[in-house]
């Protein structure tokens, strides 16, 4: 096998999972842009979307279950904001962060209670779970459609932010929270809309992600959520294009590291002797990247330096 044939499956898989990280990452970056808050429960909303799909698809057809799950996750995001964050609007930032961590553990423990901690198998969704051949490589259709769907969703999101009233209000609140309140912008409505949009993207991301990785457990959101958070920091938390770029980069490099042993071995390099030697560092790369970014460019690639008012 030549280098292209060996490498292409990992490139395709990396672009696909990177797009899924990007969808989760946008939720982090939108909430931070407005509230200066890391919504630690966001990854668990992603996990809940996976579990809901499993249970609801047992009653409804898959094509009916998908929109039902998305609507339920949007409602969940709205409820989380109203119950856990709205009452703490004037509280110290540390209190809000503790509340976010509490919601995260609450969702994980509810999932643990319902599932008994057992691995639940995500249903195979017709068409997107089918196998296709791309550049001579056999892969699932979801791998190919993910980057295009992500780009389309981001385009619509950017259009909403720049061309609609709620989007303009979001930009105003992100720029100056207090002045926006004085100008009559409905802050609660804007924040709830932000959580709803982020939850929608997390739900779509869960459909794509669990179509590739069909096992769902209460901790399934932890690692994708962490990597999506790193993607948001890398791109500049608060920047949607930065979050997307960070997601694709992390997903692609992570996938290539996982396949590096195979690539170097089968492509004729013969440099790796023990199997899985380099693949064990695929997750470590994400957090090494986080450290490097925080040390050398804390605001990320596209982030703006925030000056605290006194």
TORKEBA-282742 format. One record per atom (N, C-alpha, C): residue number from 1; atom name; z, x, y. Coordinates in steps of 0.02 Angstrom, whole numbers, plus 50000, padded with zeros to 5 digits. Atoms other than C-alpha are relative to their C-alpha. Layout:
! residues N
pos;site;Z;X;Y
NUM;CA;Z;X;Y
...
! end
This chain:
! residues 310
pos;site;Z;X;Y
1;N;50000;50042;49940
1;CA;50000;50000;50000
1;C;50000;50044;50063
2;N;50000;49961;49938
2;CA;49961;50062;50176
2;C;50058;49980;50045
3;N;49943;50010;49955
3;CA;50084;50070;50319
3;C;50000;49930;50030
4;N;50005;50067;49969
4;CA;50019;49908;50400
4;C;50024;49946;49952
5;N;49983;50051;50049
5;CA;50037;49805;50241
5;C;50075;50000;49984
6;N;49929;49996;50015
6;CA;50214;49868;50211
6;C;50042;49977;50060
7;N;49961;50014;49940
7;CA;50273;49847;50390
7;C;49993;49928;50025
8;N;50013;50065;49971
8;CA;50194;49680;50437
8;C;50050;49946;49981
9;N;49951;50053;50016
9;CA;50315;49567;50338
9;C;50064;50006;50041
10;N;49938;49990;49962
10;CA;50462;49644;50430
10;C;49989;49986;50074
11;N;50016;50015;49930
11;CA;50376;49630;50599
11;C;49999;49924;50011
12;N;50003;50073;49995
12;CA;50338;49446;50570
12;C;50069;49968;49995
13;N;49933;50026;50008
13;CA;50514;49411;50508
13;C;50043;50014;50061
14;N;49962;49981;49941
14;CA;50587;49504;50657
14;C;49983;49958;50061
15;N;50021;50041;49944
15;CA;50485;49409;50785
15;C;50026;49929;49992
16;N;49976;50068;50014
16;CA;50534;49246;50701
16;C;50075;49993;50014
17;N;49928;50006;49989
17;CA;50721;49277;50695
17;C;50019;50018;50071
18;N;49989;49984;49930
18;CA;50711;49354;50869
18;C;49991;49939;50044
19;N;50010;50062;49963
19;CA;50642;49189;50934
19;C;50058;49953;49992
20;N;49942;50043;50012
20;CA;50787;49098;50853
20;C;50061;50025;50038
21;N;49946;49972;49959
21;CA;50911;49217;50934
21;C;49989;49982;50073
22;N;50016;50014;49930
22;CA;50822;49186;51099
22;C;50021;49928;50019
23;N;49981;50069;49985
23;CA;50849;48997;51088
23;C;50075;49993;50007
24;N;49927;50003;49994
24;CA;51035;49021;51058
24;C;50022;50036;50063
25;N;49982;49959;49943
25;CA;51044;49155;51192
25;C;49991;49963;50066
26;N;50011;50037;49938
26;CA;50973;49039;51325
26;C;50060;49955;50015
27;N;49941;50042;49990
27;CA;51122;48923;51299
27;C;50057;50040;50031
28;N;49948;49957;49971
28;CA;51242;49067;51334
28;C;49984;50016;50074
29;N;50018;49975;49934
29;CA;51146;49127;51486
29;C;49999;49944;50053
30;N;50000;50056;49953
30;CA;51126;48954;51566
30;C;50071;49982;50021
31;N;49931;50018;49985
31;CA;51311;48913;51554
31;C;50033;50055;50043
32;N;49972;49946;49961
32;CA;51360;49085;51618
32;C;49973;50000;50071
33;N;50031;50000;49935
33;CA;51237;49070;51762
33;C;50033;49951;50048
34;N;49970;50051;49957
34;CA;51327;48915;51827
34;C;50076;50007;50004
35;N;49928;50000;50003
35;CA;51508;48930;51770
35;C;50031;50070;49997
36;N;49974;49932;50013
36;CA;51524;49120;51746
36;C;50047;49998;49940
37;N;49960;50011;50060
37;CA;51590;49071;51575
37;C;49959;50016;49938
38;N;50032;49990;50064
38;CA;51546;49135;51402
38;C;50023;49943;49954
39;N;49984;50058;50042
39;CA;51539;48977;51296
39;C;50003;50022;49927
40;N;49992;49973;50068
40;CA;51609;49048;51134
40;C;49987;49947;49947
41;N;50012;50053;50050
41;CA;51588;48879;51049
41;C;49926;49988;49988
42;N;50072;50014;50004
42;CA;51399;48884;51071
42;C;49972;50017;49931
43;N;50024;49980;50067
43;CA;51369;48977;50906
43;C;50022;49951;49948
44;N;49976;50048;50049
44;CA;51474;48849;50814
44;C;49965;49933;50007
45;N;50043;50058;49992
45;CA;51372;48708;50889
45;C;49936;50009;49959
46;N;50059;49982;50041
46;CA;51223;48795;50809
46;C;50015;49990;49925
47;N;49980;50009;50070
47;CA;51317;48797;50642
47;C;50008;49927;49982
48;N;49991;50072;50012
48;CA;51365;48613;50657
48;C;49933;49965;49993
49;N;50068;50030;50005
49;CA;51181;48570;50684
49;C;49973;50010;49929
50;N;50023;49987;50068
50;CA;51143;48652;50516
50;C;50034;49955;49950
51;N;49964;50043;50047
51;CA;51279;48555;50425
51;C;49981;49927;50008
52;N;50021;50069;49989
52;CA;51231;48391;50506
52;C;49933;49985;49968
53;N;50066;50009;50030
53;CA;51053;48415;50449
53;C;50005;49991;49925
54;N;49991;50005;50072
54;CA;51111;48438;50270
54;C;50025;49931;49981
55;N;49970;50065;50018
55;CA;51217;48280;50268
55;C;49956;49941;50020
56;N;50040;50057;49976
56;CA;51103;48168;50371
56;C;49935;49994;49960
57;N;50062;50002;50038
57;CA;50947;48217;50273
57;C;50010;49971;49930
58;N;49986;50032;50065
58;CA;51035;48152;50117
58;C;49994;49924;50005
59;N;50005;50072;49990
59;CA;51026;47978;50194
59;C;49932;49980;50030
60;N;50063;50015;49967
60;CA;50872;47982;50306
60;C;49946;50048;49976
61;N;50054;49953;50014
61;CA;50702;48060;50282
61;C;50007;50060;50046
62;N;49993;49938;49961
62;CA;50688;48238;50348
62;C;49972;49992;50070
63;N;50031;50007;49934
63;CA;50573;48190;50491
63;C;50038;49952;50045
64;N;49956;50042;49961
64;CA;50695;48055;50545
64;C;50066;50036;50015
65;N;49936;49966;49992
65;CA;50846;48168;50521
65;C;49998;50051;50057
66;N;50004;49947;49949
66;CA;50783;48306;50638
66;C;50015;49973;50070
67;N;49983;50024;49933
67;CA;50782;48201;50800
67;C;50071;49972;50004
68;N;49931;50026;50000
68;CA;50947;48117;50749
68;C;50049;50058;50009
69;N;49956;49941;49995
69;CA;51029;48288;50727
69;C;49997;50029;50071
70;N;50007;49972;49932
70;CA;50960;48351;50893
70;C;50038;49957;50051
71;N;49965;50045;49953
71;CA;51027;48197;50986
71;C;50076;50008;49991
72;N;49929;49993;50013
72;CA;51197;48215;50901
72;C;50028;50066;50027
73;N;49977;49935;49975
73;CA;51208;48398;50948
73;C;50002;50001;50076
74;N;49998;50007;49927
74;CA;51164;48359;51129
74;C;50063;49964;50021
75;N;49939;50038;49985
75;CA;51305;48231;51129
75;C;50062;50043;49989
76;N;49944;49955;50014
76;CA;51422;48359;51050
76;C;50010;50050;50057
77;N;49996;49953;49944
77;CA;51381;48485;51187
77;C;50029;49967;50062
78;N;49975;50038;49943
78;CA;51414;48351;51319
78;C;50075;49988;49992
79;N;49929;50014;50012
79;CA;51582;48305;51239
79;C;50042;50063;50008
80;N;49963;49938;49994
80;CA;51637;48486;51226
80;C;50011;50018;50073
81;N;49993;49983;49929
81;CA;51603;48513;51411
81;C;50050;49954;50034
82;N;49956;50048;49966
82;CA;51693;48354;51464
82;C;50073;50007;49978
83;N;49931;49998;50027
83;CA;51846;48378;51351
83;C;50032;50068;50010
84;N;49970;49934;50002
84;CA;51871;48566;51346
84;C;49993;50039;50065
85;N;50014;49958;49942
85;CA;51798;48633;51509
85;C;50010;49963;50067
86;N;49994;50036;49937
86;CA;51795;48497;51643
86;C;50072;49998;50026
87;N;49931;50002;49974
87;CA;51986;48478;51653
87;C;50024;50067;50027
88;N;49979;49934;49979
88;CA;51997;48666;51683
88;C;49956;50029;50055
89;N;50048;49978;49949
89;CA;51871;48673;51825
89;C;50034;50045;50053
90;N;49965;49961;49949
90;CA;52002;48741;51947
90;C;50050;50049;49970
91;N;49952;49956;50033
91;CA;52101;48839;51818
91;C;49976;50072;50002
92;N;50021;49930;50004
92;CA;52100;49029;51804
92;C;49947;50009;49944
93;N;50055;49989;50047
93;CA;51949;49098;51710
93;C;50025;50014;49930
94;N;49972;49984;50065
94;CA;52060;49161;51569
94;C;50017;49936;49962
95;N;49983;50064;50033
95;CA;52118;48982;51533
95;C;49938;49967;49971
96;N;50062;50030;50023
96;CA;51939;48922;51517
96;C;49974;50039;49939
97;N;50022;49959;50057
97;CA;51898;49068;51400
97;C;50040;49983;49938
98;N;49958;50017;50057
98;CA;52047;49026;51289
98;C;49981;49931;49973
99;N;50023;50066;50021
99;CA;51989;48845;51285
99;C;49936;50004;49959
100;N;50063;49991;50035
100;CA;51815;48902;51231
100;C;50012;50027;49930
101;N;49984;49972;50066
101;CA;51887;49006;51090
101;C;50033;49947;49956
102;N;49968;50054;50038
102;CA;51995;48858;51038
102;C;49950;49950;49973
103;N;50052;50046;50024
103;CA;51844;48743;51027
103;C;49960;50032;49943
104;N;50037;49965;50053
104;CA;51754;48875;50923
104;C;50037;49996;49933
105;N;49961;50003;50062
105;CA;51896;48884;50796
105;C;50008;49928;49975
106;N;49995;50070;50020
106;CA;51913;48695;50797
106;C;49939;49978;49960
107;N;50062;50018;50035
107;CA;51731;48672;50748
107;C;49995;50034;49932
108;N;50002;49963;50064
108;CA;51743;48807;50614
108;C;50048;49969;49949
109;N;49951;50028;50047
109;CA;51900;48730;50538
109;C;49982;49930;49979
110;N;50024;50066;50021
110;CA;51828;48555;50540
110;C;49945;50007;49948
111;N;50053;49987;50048
111;CA;51675;48622;50450
111;C;50029;50024;49933
112;N;49967;49975;50060
112;CA;51789;48713;50327
112;C;50033;49942;49961
113;N;49967;50057;50032
113;CA;51886;48552;50294
113;C;49948;49954;49966
114;N;50051;50046;50026
114;CA;51728;48448;50267
114;C;49963;50030;49941
115;N;50041;49968;50052
115;CA;51633;48574;50160
115;C;50042;50033;49946
116;N;49959;49963;50048
116;CA;51781;48654;50071
116;C;49983;50074;49999
117;N;50020;49930;49996
117;CA;51707;48821;50124
117;C;49942;50017;49954
118;N;50055;49987;50047
118;CA;51566;48801;49998
118;C;49934;50009;50038
119;N;50066;49989;49972
119;CA;51391;48861;50036
119;C;49956;49938;49989
120;N;50042;50060;50005
120;CA;51282;48710;50074
120;C;49927;50021;50010
121;N;50071;49980;49999
121;CA;51095;48723;50043
121;C;49962;49956;50049
122;N;50039;50035;49949
122;CA;50986;48677;50191
122;C;49936;49972;49968
123;N;50060;50029;50031
123;CA;50843;48559;50145
123;C;49936;50035;50021
124;N;50065;49972;49985
124;CA;50667;48626;50136
124;C;49959;49948;50039
125;N;50036;50047;49957
125;CA;50571;48544;50279
125;C;49925;50007;49987
126;N;50072;49996;50014
126;CA;50391;48500;50233
126;C;49962;50030;50059
127;N;50046;49966;49954
127;CA;50254;48597;50321
127;C;50029;50065;50027
128;N;49977;49938;49971
128;CA;50363;48722;50414
128;C;50030;50047;49947
129;N;49973;49958;50054
129;CA;50441;48783;50250
129;C;49947;50022;49951
130;N;50054;49981;50046
130;CA;50272;48800;50165
130;C;49981;50073;50009
131;N;50022;49931;49998
131;CA;50205;48973;50123
131;C;49928;50005;50024
132;N;50067;49988;49976
132;CA;50052;49040;50213
132;C;49987;50076;49998
133;N;50018;49929;50000
133;CA;49959;49206;50218
133;C;49975;50020;50070
134;N;50017;49975;49933
134;CA;49948;49302;50383
134;C;49989;50075;49994
135;N;50016;49929;50004
135;CA;49862;49472;50393
135;C;50012;50028;49929
136;N;49991;49980;50069
136;CA;49868;49478;50204
136;C;50071;49999;49975
137;N;49929;50003;50017
137;CA;50056;49446;50203
137;C;50020;49928;49989
138;N;49976;50068;50014
138;CA;50134;49291;50123
138;C;50067;49990;50033
139;N;49938;50016;49966
139;CA;50268;49212;50230
139;C;50005;49925;50010
140;N;49992;50071;49985
140;CA;50338;49042;50279
140;C;49966;49984;50067
141;N;50033;50021;49938
141;CA;50248;48943;50413
141;C;50049;50003;50059
142;N;49951;49998;49946
142;CA;50411;48937;50514
142;C;50001;50068;50034
143;N;50002;49933;49972
143;CA;50396;49125;50538
143;C;49946;50007;50053
144;N;50056;49995;49954
144;CA;50230;49103;50626
144;C;50008;49954;50060
145;N;49997;50049;49945
145;CA;50267;48948;50729
145;C;50059;50013;50047
146;N;49940;49990;49959
146;CA;50438;49007;50793
146;C;49985;50031;50068
147;N;50011;49971;49934
147;CA;50377;49126;50931
147;C;49960;49955;50047
148;N;50039;50045;49957
148;CA;50249;49000;50994
148;C;50042;49941;50024
149;N;49957;50055;49980
149;CA;50376;48859;50994
149;C;50051;50023;50052
150;N;49951;49973;49953
150;CA;50503;48969;51084
150;C;49968;50008;50069
151;N;50035;49990;49936
151;CA;50376;49016;51219
151;C;49986;49933;50033
152;N;50014;50067;49972
152;CA;50328;48832;51241
152;C;50064;49969;50028
153;N;49937;50029;49977
153;CA;50510;48777;51255
153;C;50025;50035;50063
154;N;49978;49963;49941
154;CA;50550;48915;51379
154;C;49957;49982;50060
155;N;50044;50020;49945
155;CA;50398;48868;51484
155;C;50022;49932;50028
156;N;49977;50066;49977
156;CA;50457;48686;51490
156;C;50066;50006;50036
157;N;49935;49992;49968
157;CA;50634;48741;51531
157;C;49994;50031;50070
158;N;50010;49969;49934
158;CA;50577;48855;51673
158;C;49968;49950;50048
159;N;50031;50052;49957
159;CA;50468;48712;51739
159;C;50053;49951;50024
160;N;49947;50047;49982
160;CA;50618;48595;51735
160;C;50046;50029;50053
161;N;49954;49968;49954
161;CA;50726;48720;51827
161;C;49970;50009;50069
162;N;50032;49987;49936
162;CA;50598;48751;51964
162;C;49967;49939;50031
163;N;50040;50055;49975
163;CA;50515;48581;51981
163;C;50036;49932;50000
164;N;49964;50064;50001
164;CA;50647;48446;51952
164;C;50063;50004;50042
165;N;49940;50001;49958
165;CA;50797;48391;52054
165;C;50060;50031;49965
166;N;49942;49973;50036
166;CA;50923;48432;51919
166;C;49992;50076;49992
167;N;50012;49928;50006
167;CA;50841;48603;51897
167;C;50015;50037;50064
168;N;49986;49970;49934
168;CA;50848;48641;52083
168;C;50075;50000;50013
169;N;49927;50003;49993
169;CA;51029;48584;52082
169;C;50034;50054;49958
170;N;49972;49947;50043
170;CA;51065;48703;51938
170;C;49994;50068;50035
171;N;50010;49936;49966
171;CA;50991;48848;52036
171;C;50047;50007;50060
172;N;49955;49998;49942
172;CA;51093;48801;52189
172;C;50072;50013;49978
173;N;49931;49991;50024
173;CA;51256;48788;52090
173;C;50009;50072;49974
174;N;49996;49931;50025
174;CA;51219;48955;52005
174;C;50005;50050;50057
175;N;50000;49954;49942
175;CA;51192;49035;52176
175;C;50066;49997;50037
176;N;49938;50008;49962
176;CA;51345;48964;52263
176;C;50033;49934;49981
177;N;49967;50060;50027
177;CA;51461;48843;52173
177;C;50033;49959;50055
178;N;49961;50037;49949
178;CA;51572;48798;52321
178;C;49956;49967;50052
179;N;50045;50028;49949
179;CA;51432;48774;52447
179;C;49961;49941;49972
180;N;50036;50056;50032
180;CA;51338;48663;52324
180;C;50042;49937;49999
181;N;49955;50058;49998
181;CA;51489;48550;52312
181;C;50002;49970;50070
182;N;49997;50024;49931
182;CA;51499;48539;52501
182;C;49936;49965;50022
183;N;50065;50029;49983
183;CA;51314;48495;52510
183;C;49987;49935;49963
184;N;50006;50065;50033
184;CA;51342;48342;52399
184;C;49969;50002;49931
185;N;50028;49995;50068
185;CA;51272;48407;52235
185;C;50054;49977;49950
186;N;49954;50024;50051
186;CA;51352;48319;52087
186;C;50011;50054;49947
187;N;49986;49941;50041
187;CA;51429;48470;52004
187;C;50009;49981;49927
188;N;49986;50020;50070
188;CA;51491;48379;51848
188;C;49935;49982;49963
189;N;50064;50019;50031
189;CA;51319;48306;51815
189;C;49957;50061;49984
190;N;50040;49940;50009
190;CA;51235;48475;51836
190;C;50026;50041;49941
191;N;49970;49960;50054
191;CA;51357;48563;51719
191;C;49989;49965;49933
192;N;50012;50036;50062
192;CA;51343;48426;51588
192;C;49927;50005;49978
193;N;50071;49992;50016
193;CA;51153;48437;51597
193;C;49986;50069;49972
194;N;50008;49931;50025
194;CA;51164;48625;51571
194;C;50023;50006;49928
195;N;49974;49999;50069
195;CA;51271;48604;51415
195;C;49954;49961;49954
196;N;50045;50040;50041
196;CA;51153;48469;51351
196;C;49936;50039;49983
197;N;50061;49961;50012
197;CA;51000;48581;51373
197;C;50013;50057;49951
198;N;49983;49945;50045
198;CA;51086;48728;51290
198;C;50011;49977;49929
199;N;49987;50027;50067
199;CA;51142;48619;51144
199;C;49934;49978;49967
200;N;50066;50018;50027
200;CA;50964;48552;51123
200;C;49965;50061;49972
201;N;50033;49939;50023
201;CA;50896;48729;51109
201;C;50035;50028;49938
202;N;49964;49976;50059
202;CA;51034;48776;50986
202;C;49982;49959;49939
203;N;50018;50043;50056
203;CA;50989;48626;50878
203;C;49930;50016;49974
204;N;50068;49980;50021
204;CA;50804;48673;50877
204;C;50003;50068;49965
205;N;49992;49935;50030
205;CA;50853;48852;50840
205;C;50029;49997;49930
206;N;49969;50006;50066
206;CA;50959;48796;50692
206;C;49949;49976;49948
207;N;50053;50023;50046
207;CA;50811;48703;50614
207;C;49956;50058;49979
208;N;50043;49943;50015
208;CA;50705;48859;50626
208;C;50037;50053;49960
209;N;49962;49946;50033
209;CA;50841;48981;50573
209;C;50017;49982;49928
210;N;49978;50018;50068
210;CA;50906;48885;50421
210;C;49941;49983;49955
211;N;50060;50007;50043
211;CA;50728;48853;50362
211;C;49984;50067;49967
212;N;50010;49933;50027
212;CA;50723;49042;50335
212;C;50060;50024;49960
213;N;49937;49979;50033
213;CA;50906;49069;50286
213;C;50038;49937;49982
214;N;49978;50068;50014
214;CA;50950;48907;50196
214;C;50073;49989;49982
215;N;49929;50010;50016
215;CA;51134;48938;50158
215;C;50041;49988;50063
216;N;49959;50016;49942
216;CA;51257;48856;50281
216;C;50073;49998;49979
217;N;49928;49999;50010
217;CA;51443;48896;50283
217;C;50033;49995;50069
218;N;49968;50008;49934
218;CA;51574;48870;50422
218;C;49992;50061;50046
219;N;50008;49941;49958
219;CA;51547;49049;50482
219;C;49927;50019;50013
220;N;50072;49984;49994
220;CA;51356;49039;50483
220;C;49978;50013;50072
221;N;50020;49990;49930
221;CA;51350;49035;50673
221;C;50026;50064;50030
222;N;49966;49943;49970
222;CA;51457;49190;50699
222;C;49952;50058;50015
223;N;50043;49941;49989
223;CA;51331;49332;50674
223;C;49939;49983;50043
224;N;50054;50017;49954
224;CA;51179;49242;50750
224;C;50024;49991;50072
225;N;49973;50010;49933
225;CA;51290;49193;50896
225;C;50016;50065;50035
226;N;49985;49935;49971
226;CA;51351;49370;50924
226;C;49936;50037;50021
227;N;50062;49966;49984
227;CA;51174;49438;50918
227;C;49965;49966;50058
228;N;50029;50035;49943
228;CA;51114;49303;51037
228;C;50037;50017;50064
229;N;49960;49980;49941
229;CA;51256;49348;51155
229;C;49979;50070;50023
230;N;50023;49932;49983
230;CA;51203;49532;51148
230;C;49931;49996;50032
231;N;50066;50008;49971
231;CA;51025;49476;51183
231;C;50005;49977;50073
232;N;49991;50025;49932
232;CA;51086;49382;51337
232;C;50025;50056;50046
233;N;49974;49944;49960
233;CA;51183;49535;51398
233;C;49946;50052;50011
234;N;50054;49951;49995
234;CA;51036;49650;51363
234;C;49949;49979;50053
235;N;50050;50023;49952
235;CA;50915;49543;51463
235;C;50027;49990;50070
236;N;49968;50014;49936
236;CA;51040;49513;51602
236;C;50026;49930;49998
237;N;49973;50067;50012
237;CA;51157;49368;51570
237;C;49995;49959;50064
238;N;50018;50042;49942
238;CA;51104;49227;51685
238;C;49925;49997;50010
239;N;50073;49998;49995
239;CA;50919;49270;51665
239;C;49969;49972;49936
240;N;50032;50030;50059
240;CA;50819;49158;51548
240;C;49946;50045;49971
241;N;50049;49953;50029
241;CA;50670;49277;51531
241;C;50033;50060;49967
242;N;49964;49944;50030
242;CA;50794;49417;51497
242;C;50029;49983;49933
243;N;49972;50022;50064
243;CA;50878;49317;51359
243;C;49946;49996;49947
244;N;50056;50006;50048
244;CA;50710;49282;51277
244;C;49977;50069;49978
245;N;50021;49933;50016
245;CA;50656;49463;51287
245;C;50051;50035;49956
246;N;49947;49969;50040
246;CA;50824;49522;51220
246;C;50002;49973;49929
247;N;50000;50030;50067
247;CA;50816;49400;51074
247;C;49944;50027;49957
248;N;50058;49974;50038
248;CA;50642;49455;51021
248;C;50010;50074;49982
249;N;49991;49929;50013
249;CA;50686;49639;51038
249;C;50052;50012;49944
250;N;49947;49990;50050
250;CA;50848;49628;50937
250;C;49977;49977;49931
251;N;50024;50026;50064
251;CA;50768;49521;50802
251;C;49950;50047;49967
252;N;50052;49957;50028
252;CA;50619;49636;50781
252;C;50028;50067;49976
253;N;49972;49935;50020
253;CA;50715;49800;50778
253;C;50047;49993;49941
254;N;49954;50012;50056
254;CA;50848;49728;50663
254;C;49961;49992;49935
255;N;50041;50011;50060
255;CA;50714;49671;50540
255;C;49968;50065;49976
256;N;50031;49937;50018
256;CA;50626;49840;50545
256;C;50051;50048;49969
257;N;49948;49956;50029
257;CA;50790;49931;50511
257;C;50016;49977;49929
258;N;49988;50025;50068
258;CA;50821;49817;50361
258;C;49946;50022;49951
259;N;50055;49981;50045
259;CA;50651;49863;50292
259;C;49981;50073;50003
260;N;50019;49930;49989
260;CA;50653;50046;50342
260;C;49996;50040;49935
261;N;50002;49965;50065
261;CA;50694;50107;50166
261;C;49934;49986;49964
262;N;50062;50020;50034
262;CA;50548;50009;50095
262;C;49939;50028;50036
263;N;50058;49976;49961
263;CA;50430;50057;50236
263;C;49989;50075;49989
264;N;50007;49928;50008
264;CA;50466;50243;50221
264;C;49983;50019;49928
265;N;50013;49986;50070
265;CA;50462;50236;50032
265;C;49930;49980;49978
266;N;50064;50024;50025
266;CA;50310;50129;49995
266;C;49940;50024;50041
267;N;50056;49977;49959
267;CA;50206;50194;50140
267;C;49985;50074;49988
268;N;50017;49932;50021
268;CA;50211;50366;50060
268;C;50041;50054;50034
269;N;49961;49948;49967
269;CA;50339;50452;50168
269;C;50048;50033;49951
270;N;49955;49974;50052
270;CA;50461;50470;50024
270;C;50061;50035;50029
271;N;49945;49966;49968
271;CA;50602;50514;50143
271;C;50068;49971;49981
272;N;49936;50032;50016
272;CA;50734;50391;50082
272;C;50010;49999;49925
273;N;49988;49995;50071
273;CA;50811;50421;49913
273;C;50042;49941;49974
274;N;49957;50053;50025
274;CA;50948;50289;49897
274;C;49980;49934;50032
275;N;50021;50064;49973
275;CA;50900;50105;49916
275;C;50053;49971;50048
276;N;49957;50034;49951
276;CA;50973;50005;50063
276;C;50040;50049;50042
277;N;49961;49950;49963
277;CA;51033;50167;50144
277;C;50000;49985;50074
278;N;50004;50013;49928
278;CA;50971;50125;50318
278;C;50010;49926;50017
279;N;49994;50072;49987
279;CA;50973;49935;50300
279;C;50072;49981;50017
280;N;49930;50016;49986
280;CA;51163;49938;50307
280;C;50016;50006;50075
281;N;49987;49990;49928
281;CA;51149;49987;50492
281;C;49965;49949;50044
282;N;50039;50048;49960
282;CA;51044;49837;50545
282;C;50044;49961;50048
283;N;49955;50036;49955
283;CA;51193;49741;50615
283;C;50032;50047;50051
284;N;49969;49952;49955
284;CA;51270;49898;50689
284;C;49956;50014;50060
285;N;50046;49986;49944
285;CA;51114;49925;50795
285;C;50013;49952;50058
286;N;49990;50050;49948
286;CA;51149;49763;50890
286;C;50058;50019;50045
287;N;49939;49987;49962
287;CA;51322;49817;50942
287;C;49998;50069;50034
288;N;50012;49936;49966
288;CA;51272;49996;50980
288;C;49959;49987;50064
289;N;50041;50018;49941
289;CA;51141;49921;51097
289;C;50044;49969;50054
290;N;49955;50031;49952
290;CA;51278;49816;51179
290;C;50041;50052;50037
291;N;49960;49947;49968
291;CA;51385;49970;51211
291;C;49957;50040;50049
292;N;50044;49961;49957
292;CA;51237;50066;51283
292;C;49985;49962;50065
293;N;50016;50041;49941
293;CA;51191;49922;51399
293;C;50060;49996;50047
294;N;49940;50006;49959
294;CA;51370;49900;51459
294;C;50017;50065;50035
295;N;49984;49935;49970
295;CA;51387;50086;51494
295;C;49950;50017;50055
296;N;50051;49975;49955
296;CA;51221;50120;51580
296;C;49971;49947;50047
297;N;50027;50052;49956
297;CA;51164;49952;51650
297;C;50037;49934;49985
298;N;49958;50058;50017
298;CA;51303;49821;51643
298;C;49968;49933;50018
299;N;50032;50063;49980
299;CA;51195;49690;51730
299;C;49940;49983;49956
300;N;50058;50014;50043
300;CA;51058;49702;51596
300;C;49935;50015;50036
301;N;50066;49983;49973
301;CA;50872;49721;51623
301;C;49983;49960;50062
302;N;50021;50044;49945
302;CA;50847;49572;51738
302;C;50059;49969;50037
303;N;49941;50030;49968
303;CA;51025;49533;51791
303;C;50009;50025;50071
304;N;49986;49983;49931
304;CA;51080;49533;51971
304;C;50074;50018;50006
305;N;49931;49980;49989
305;CA;51236;49621;52029
305;C;50036;49946;50040
306;N;49962;50053;49968
306;CA;51367;49491;52074
306;C;50055;50030;50043
307;N;49948;49976;49955
307;CA;51476;49524;52224
307;C;50052;49945;50009
308;N;49946;50049;49992
308;CA;51643;49434;52223
308;C;50016;49991;50073
309;N;49983;50015;49931
309;CA;51683;49347;52387
309;C;50076;50004;50009
310;N;49928;49995;49986
310;CA;51851;49382;52466
310;C;50015;49966;50067
! end
